[in-house]
Amino acid sequence: MHPKALLDACADLLQQVLRFDHPADAVVSRYFREHRSLGPRERATLAETVYAVLRRKLLFDHLAPSGSGPKARRLAILGFHGPRDFLKSALDEQEKRWLDQCDSIDPSDLLERHRHNLPDWLAQALKPQLGDEFWALAESLQQPAPLDLRVNALTDKREDVRRELELAGIVAESTPYSPWGLRLSDKPALTRLDAFARGAIEVQDEGSQLLALLLEARRGEMVVDFCAGAGGKTLALGAAMRNTGRLYAFDVSAHRLDALKPRLARSKLSNVHPAAIAHERDDRIKRLAGKIDRVIVDAPCSGLGTLRRNPDLKWRQTPEAVQEMAAKQQAILRSAARLLKPGGRLVYATCSLLPQENEAIAEAFTAEMADFEPLPVGRILEQLKIGSGDLTTGGEAGNLYLRLWPHRHRTDGFFAAGWLKS
């Protein structure tokens, strides 16, 4: 595609995304379906340009008024993903001079909000938690996330798969914490690989893999993934159970569970039972009350730990929505807890960075539920021989909760707490 046409397409897509009517990934996917003639490189340029603008929106909104032409075009120029000489071949002389001026700005001369590119309410919530580390987090959230894979432990060994990928020209390294994970330096077309087709690999952030590990699901047990979604953790749990026992994948969205079906078919698992539920008090839940060995609740949340992948969330979320989400999280956790039999393990998790969705929910549950004893996450990690020193927080020993940060651990932002039912 000619540079001018590609830049125009970027501006067109950006205009649609910045309405914030729908999640950015859904808008991008729809655009690609409507423009099937786009090649892989053109799609990559379009998508990465959109996400670059979303990541640095406050800065680009600040710079855009000094340029000329439609605003969406100016933003597309500022965020364009590709060589500068390619981009400049699509610009007139005035645009080139303006872009050079923008590129020459010293970041230290910018206001704080134009450096961190976070809404004020979110920056104010994160600064007290992180202190001087706030700027490292802010910078990490403006970078694309790496691509993590989980190797199917039921069928394959991690090192074998790593070598297989290497032969296919794909560089992968073992993730530092999860024994199942591989981290790729690039983003290849995985669906063309035999390892993908036969279910040896699934895309899953290392942090999400650690959540599944915390449950320590075992052979022959009754296990529930209470908010299964598309089933990433479900598949990890099923493999950990060695395809034995019974693993329920519950979710209120039948559409999300539909996305699990092809993944489940590739995984070779037969112990997984997906089921759409109406709400957390569904009759299916009542029938299983007191019968389950282990339950994981990866609760619906603000998703602010995934801003490297979903930067539009910081512009679509509000403090009011977070508060409403916290009430829902408490209700879901209480209902999930009823499933457990004595001695059963409960894990609560989110991909949020905010204490009101994390520590506050865990502390309220502990105070309310006398028959649930907090289980230090650090103790589980030590038993799994996963370094826990910099992964945990809370409690007298600092090992009560899992807390993952993008700038520290190169994962998405995750939180987890655990309990044993007495």
Helices and strands as residue ranges (DSSP letters): H 3-17, H 24-34, H 40-55, H 57-63, G 64-66, H 71-79, H 84-88, H 93-103, G 107-109, H 112-116, H 120-130, G 131-133, H 134-140, E 147-151, H 158-167, E 172-174, E 181-184, G 190-192, H 194-197, E 201-203, H 206-215, E 222-225, H 232-240, E 246-251, H 254-258, H 260-267, E 272-276, H 283-287, E 292-298, G 304-306, H 313-316, H 319-337, E 340-350, G 355-357, H 359-368, E 372-374, H 377-383, E 392-393, E 401-404, H 406-409, E 414-421
